[in-house]
Amino acid sequence: SFADGGTNLEFRPEVPAGGAEPTSGNEAGGVAVSEQDQAIRLDSVVIQDGTVIFRDQAAGTIERIENLDLTLKAASLKGPFEAEGSMTARGLPLELALKTGRMGDGPMAVAFSLGAMEERGRLRFNGALSEMGPDGELSGRLEAESRDLRALLAAFMQGNGGMASGLPAGLAQPFNLESSVSLSQFGGNLGDMELALGETRATGALNLALAEQPRADLALVVGTMDLDALLAGEAPAQVGGDSTATAPLAAATKAENGGQPDTPEDGAGLPEGIAASVDLIIDAVAYNGAILRNLRANAVLDNGEITVNQIGALLPGGSEL
């Protein structure tokens, strides 16, 4: 994307002289597909050792996808479509698979899977795209899992100002998420969420609005949480994940800094360009050797500042916060 917000990935049909919109054959969810196009079949399109570079001039960031090996198939230009392969993003080897139905036969079925190799984690989606084009809405069921959430997050956060090294060791536990999902150009929603981190279980919903100022609203209800274990310097003893999975990352970061531990960049703070809110209810929290019950909290992020609107709990002995 460019500094003015435009991108070089916008494709529009050429309008002939006179201003008439081009028409051709059957409409497939807003995409014109002729009978000749439907006769085209791609049995196998292979990409080997490819590289894709995304440059965001406005944000001053560059993302690279390397070692891209991909096989593409299409029964026609209306589908069904298939893609399968592997790549490396932020130094993390990934494998992906995609299958779709046909365009123009109502909502198009979509099945997608993205996995981190060495069984670090996997994301799965099964659903449908209502139509092709800007008015299309993707909806279905989302599943995510990881045998060690801390190691997976650290792998994706390499080079982000030392943020990876600051992740709590208590996150080195198996993680699972299941949710309904709905996405459009205006935002998205994760509903009926069920989350698990080790022995901690939660339900909730997440709403995203992509306006001039993006906004995220999260509501969570948690059963019981051992906060002492999550914030401890060592992972909980009952966890079976590999707590040494991020050791190579920490060693490499220390070497890059001349033998000094990585620390967050000076001036790093909360983002000012987004708004967010969190509503949290926890039945019981183990903290500092005591049990807090019926914890309720509400906090809002706006203009880079967090405002806590509500916090309360039933303290040991019957007193209230």
C-alpha positions as CSV (number, residue, x, y, z in Angstrom):
1,S,0.0,0.0,0.0
2,F,1.0,3.6,-0.6
3,A,1.4,6.5,1.8
4,D,-1.9,8.0,0.6
5,G,-3.8,4.8,1.5
6,G,-4.1,3.5,-2.0
7,T,-2.8,0.1,-3.1
8,N,-1.5,-1.5,-6.3
9,L,-3.8,-4.5,-5.9
10,E,-7.0,-2.9,-7.2
11,F,-8.1,-4.5,-10.4
12,R,-11.1,-2.9,-12.4
13,P,-12.4,-3.8,-15.8
14,E,-11.5,-1.4,-18.5
15,V,-14.5,0.8,-19.4
16,P,-14.8,1.3,-23.2
17,A,-15.3,4.7,-24.8
18,G,-18.8,6.0,-24.1
19,G,-18.8,4.9,-20.5
20,A,-20.8,1.7,-21.0
21,E,-19.9,-1.1,-18.5
22,P,-18.5,-4.2,-20.2
23,T,-20.8,-7.2,-20.1
24,S,-19.9,-10.8,-20.9
25,G,-21.7,-14.1,-20.5
26,N,-23.0,-15.2,-17.1
27,E,-22.6,-13.2,-13.9
28,A,-20.9,-15.1,-11.1
29,G,-21.4,-13.1,-7.9
30,G,-20.6,-9.9,-9.7
31,V,-17.8,-11.4,-11.9
32,A,-18.6,-11.8,-15.6
33,V,-17.6,-15.2,-16.9
34,S,-18.2,-16.2,-20.5
35,E,-18.9,-19.7,-21.8
36,Q,-15.3,-19.7,-23.3
37,D,-13.9,-18.9,-19.9
38,Q,-15.8,-21.8,-18.4
39,A,-14.1,-24.1,-20.9
40,I,-10.6,-23.3,-19.6
41,R,-9.2,-25.9,-17.2
42,L,-6.0,-25.7,-15.1
43,D,-4.9,-29.2,-14.1
44,S,-1.7,-28.1,-12.4
45,V,0.0,-24.7,-11.9
46,V,3.2,-25.0,-9.9
47,I,5.1,-22.2,-8.1
48,Q,8.5,-23.3,-6.7
49,D,10.7,-21.3,-4.3
50,G,8.7,-18.1,-4.8
51,T,9.0,-14.8,-2.9
52,V,6.1,-12.3,-2.2
53,I,6.9,-8.9,-0.7
54,F,4.3,-6.6,0.9
55,R,5.4,-3.0,1.3
56,D,3.2,-0.6,3.4
57,Q,4.6,2.9,2.9
58,A,2.1,4.5,5.2
59,A,3.2,2.3,8.1
60,G,6.8,1.9,7.0
61,T,6.7,-1.9,7.2
62,I,7.8,-4.7,4.9
63,E,6.6,-8.3,5.1
64,R,8.1,-11.2,3.2
65,I,6.8,-14.6,2.2
66,E,9.6,-16.8,1.1
67,N,10.2,-20.4,0.1
68,L,6.8,-20.4,-1.5
69,D,5.9,-23.8,-3.0
70,L,2.4,-23.9,-4.3
71,T,0.2,-26.1,-6.6
72,L,-3.0,-24.6,-8.0
73,K,-5.9,-26.4,-9.8
74,A,-9.1,-25.1,-11.3
75,A,-11.8,-27.1,-13.0
76,S,-12.8,-23.9,-14.9
77,L,-12.4,-20.1,-14.4
78,K,-15.6,-20.5,-12.2
79,G,-14.0,-23.2,-10.1
80,P,-13.9,-25.3,-8.1
81,F,-10.5,-24.2,-7.1
82,E,-7.7,-26.0,-5.1
83,A,-4.4,-24.8,-3.7
84,E,-1.9,-26.6,-1.6
85,G,1.7,-25.9,-0.6
86,S,4.1,-24.4,1.9
87,M,5.9,-21.2,2.7
88,T,8.0,-19.3,5.3
89,A,6.6,-16.1,7.0
90,R,8.5,-14.2,9.6
91,G,10.9,-17.2,9.7
92,L,8.2,-19.6,10.6
93,P,7.6,-22.5,8.1
94,L,3.9,-22.9,7.3
95,E,1.8,-25.2,5.2
96,L,-1.6,-24.3,3.6
97,A,-4.5,-25.9,1.8
98,L,-7.5,-24.3,0.2
99,K,-10.6,-25.7,-1.6
100,T,-13.6,-23.9,-2.9
101,G,-16.8,-24.6,-4.8
102,R,-18.0,-23.0,-8.0
103,M,-18.8,-19.3,-8.4
104,G,-22.3,-18.4,-9.6
105,D,-24.1,-21.4,-8.0
106,G,-25.2,-19.4,-4.9
107,P,-22.8,-19.0,-1.9
108,M,-19.4,-20.5,-2.8
109,A,-18.1,-23.2,-0.3
110,V,-14.6,-22.4,1.2
111,A,-12.4,-24.7,3.2
112,F,-9.0,-23.3,4.4
113,S,-6.2,-24.7,6.6
114,L,-3.0,-22.9,7.7
115,G,-0.6,-24.8,9.9
116,A,2.8,-24.1,11.5
117,M,5.1,-27.0,10.8
118,E,6.5,-29.2,13.6
119,E,2.9,-29.2,14.9
120,R,3.3,-25.8,16.5
121,G,-0.2,-24.8,15.6
122,R,-3.0,-24.9,13.1
123,L,-5.9,-22.7,11.9
124,R,-8.9,-24.2,10.1
125,F,-12.0,-22.6,8.4
126,N,-15.0,-24.2,6.9
127,G,-17.8,-22.0,5.5
128,A,-19.0,-20.1,2.5
129,L,-18.5,-16.8,0.6
130,S,-21.9,-15.2,-0.2
131,E,-20.7,-13.6,-3.5
132,M,-17.6,-12.4,-5.2
133,G,-16.8,-8.7,-5.0
134,P,-16.8,-6.0,-2.3
135,D,-20.2,-6.9,-1.0
136,G,-19.3,-10.5,-0.3
137,E,-19.4,-11.9,3.2
138,L,-17.4,-14.8,4.4
139,S,-19.1,-16.9,7.2
140,G,-18.5,-20.3,8.7
141,R,-16.7,-22.1,11.5
142,L,-13.2,-21.3,12.8
143,E,-10.9,-23.6,14.8
144,A,-7.4,-22.9,16.0
145,E,-5.0,-25.0,18.1
146,S,-1.5,-25.0,19.4
147,R,0.5,-27.3,21.6
148,D,2.5,-24.4,23.0
149,L,0.9,-20.9,22.6
150,R,3.9,-19.0,23.9
151,A,6.3,-20.6,21.4
152,L,3.9,-19.9,18.6
153,L,3.4,-16.3,19.5
154,A,7.1,-15.8,20.0
155,A,7.9,-17.2,16.5
156,F,5.5,-14.7,14.9
157,M,6.7,-11.8,17.1
158,Q,10.4,-12.0,16.3
159,G,12.0,-8.6,15.9
160,N,9.0,-6.7,17.4
161,G,11.0,-4.6,19.9
162,G,11.6,-7.4,22.3
163,M,7.9,-8.2,22.8
164,A,8.5,-11.9,22.3
165,S,10.9,-12.2,25.2
166,G,8.2,-10.5,27.5
167,L,5.6,-13.1,27.0
168,P,4.6,-14.8,30.3
169,A,6.0,-18.3,30.6
170,G,2.5,-19.4,31.7
171,L,1.4,-19.2,28.1
172,A,3.5,-22.3,27.4
173,Q,0.4,-24.5,27.4
174,P,-1.9,-26.1,24.9
175,F,-4.4,-23.7,23.4
176,N,-7.7,-24.3,21.5
177,L,-10.3,-22.0,20.0
178,E,-13.6,-22.7,18.3
179,S,-16.0,-20.1,17.1
180,S,-18.4,-19.0,14.4
181,V,-17.0,-16.3,12.2
182,S,-18.4,-13.6,9.9
183,L,-16.1,-11.3,7.8
184,S,-16.9,-8.4,5.4
185,Q,-15.4,-5.2,4.2
186,F,-17.0,-3.5,7.2
187,G,-15.6,-5.7,9.9
188,G,-16.1,-9.1,11.4
189,N,-17.4,-11.1,14.3
190,L,-16.3,-14.1,16.3
191,G,-19.4,-15.5,18.1
192,D,-20.0,-18.4,20.4
193,M,-16.3,-18.5,21.1
194,E,-15.0,-21.4,23.2
195,L,-11.3,-21.0,24.4
196,A,-9.0,-23.2,26.4
197,L,-5.5,-22.5,27.7
198,G,-4.3,-25.4,29.7
199,E,-7.0,-26.0,32.3
200,T,-8.5,-22.5,31.9
201,R,-11.8,-22.4,30.0
202,A,-13.6,-19.3,28.6
203,T,-16.5,-18.4,26.4
204,G,-17.3,-15.1,24.7
205,A,-17.5,-13.0,21.5
206,L,-15.3,-10.5,19.6
207,N,-16.6,-7.8,17.3
208,L,-14.4,-5.8,14.8
209,A,-15.4,-2.6,13.0
210,L,-13.2,-1.4,10.2
211,A,-14.1,2.3,10.2
212,E,-11.9,5.3,10.0
213,Q,-10.8,4.4,13.5
214,P,-10.9,0.6,13.7
215,R,-12.6,-0.8,16.8
216,A,-12.5,-4.1,18.6
217,D,-14.9,-5.2,21.4
218,L,-14.2,-8.3,23.4
219,A,-16.5,-10.0,26.0
220,L,-15.2,-13.0,27.9
221,V,-16.6,-15.2,30.7
222,V,-14.0,-17.4,32.4
223,G,-14.6,-20.2,34.8
224,T,-11.5,-20.5,37.0
225,M,-8.0,-19.0,36.4
226,D,-4.7,-19.6,38.1
227,L,-3.2,-16.2,37.6
228,D,-0.2,-17.1,39.8
229,A,0.7,-19.9,37.3
230,L,0.2,-17.7,34.2
231,L,2.4,-14.9,35.5
232,A,5.1,-17.2,37.1
233,G,8.6,-17.2,35.9
234,E,8.2,-20.9,35.0
235,A,5.5,-22.7,33.2
236,P,3.0,-24.6,35.4
237,A,4.3,-28.0,36.4
238,Q,1.2,-29.9,35.1
239,V,1.7,-28.5,31.5
240,G,3.1,-31.0,29.0
241,G,4.3,-28.4,26.5
242,D,8.0,-27.8,25.7
243,S,9.0,-24.8,27.7
244,T,12.3,-24.7,26.0
245,A,10.8,-24.1,22.6
246,T,11.7,-20.4,22.6
247,A,15.2,-20.8,23.8
248,P,16.8,-20.5,20.4
249,L,14.8,-17.3,19.8
250,A,16.0,-15.8,23.0
251,A,19.6,-16.7,22.3
252,A,19.5,-15.3,18.8
253,T,18.0,-12.0,20.1
254,K,20.6,-11.7,22.8
255,A,23.4,-12.2,20.2
256,E,22.0,-9.5,17.9
257,N,22.1,-7.1,20.8
258,G,25.8,-7.6,21.6
259,G,25.1,-10.1,24.4
260,Q,22.4,-7.9,26.1
261,P,18.9,-9.1,26.6
262,D,16.3,-7.7,24.2
263,T,14.2,-4.9,25.6
264,P,11.2,-3.0,24.2
265,E,12.0,0.0,22.0
266,D,12.0,3.4,23.8
267,G,8.7,5.2,23.4
268,A,6.8,2.0,22.7
269,G,3.3,2.4,23.9
270,L,-0.4,1.7,23.2
271,P,-1.6,2.3,19.7
272,E,-3.5,5.6,19.2
273,G,-5.2,4.7,15.9
274,I,-7.6,2.1,17.2
275,A,-10.3,1.8,19.9
276,A,-11.1,-1.3,21.9
277,S,-13.1,-2.4,24.9
278,V,-13.0,-5.5,27.2
279,D,-15.7,-6.9,29.4
280,L,-14.4,-9.6,31.6
281,I,-16.1,-11.9,34.1
282,I,-14.2,-14.6,36.0
283,D,-15.9,-17.0,38.5
284,A,-12.7,-17.6,40.5
285,V,-9.1,-16.3,40.3
286,A,-6.1,-17.7,42.2
287,Y,-3.8,-14.8,42.8
288,N,-1.0,-14.3,45.3
289,G,-2.1,-17.4,47.2
290,A,-5.7,-16.2,47.7
291,I,-8.9,-16.8,45.8
292,L,-10.9,-13.9,44.4
293,R,-14.5,-14.7,43.3
294,N,-16.9,-13.1,40.9
295,L,-14.4,-10.8,39.4
296,R,-15.8,-8.3,37.0
297,A,-13.9,-5.7,34.9
298,N,-14.5,-3.3,32.1
299,A,-11.8,-1.3,30.3
300,V,-11.7,0.9,27.2
301,L,-8.7,1.8,25.0
302,D,-9.0,5.1,23.1
303,N,-6.4,7.6,21.8
304,G,-3.6,5.5,23.3
305,E,-5.1,5.6,26.8
306,I,-6.7,2.8,28.9
307,T,-9.7,3.8,31.1
308,V,-10.9,1.2,33.7
309,N,-14.6,1.9,34.1
310,Q,-15.4,-1.0,36.4
311,I,-13.5,-3.5,38.6
312,G,-14.9,-5.5,41.4
313,A,-14.5,-8.9,43.2
314,L,-15.5,-10.8,46.3
315,L,-12.3,-11.0,48.5
316,P,-11.3,-13.7,50.9
317,G,-13.3,-13.3,54.2
318,G,-16.4,-11.9,52.4
319,S,-15.3,-8.3,51.8
320,E,-15.8,-6.7,48.4
321,L,-13.6,-4.7,46.1
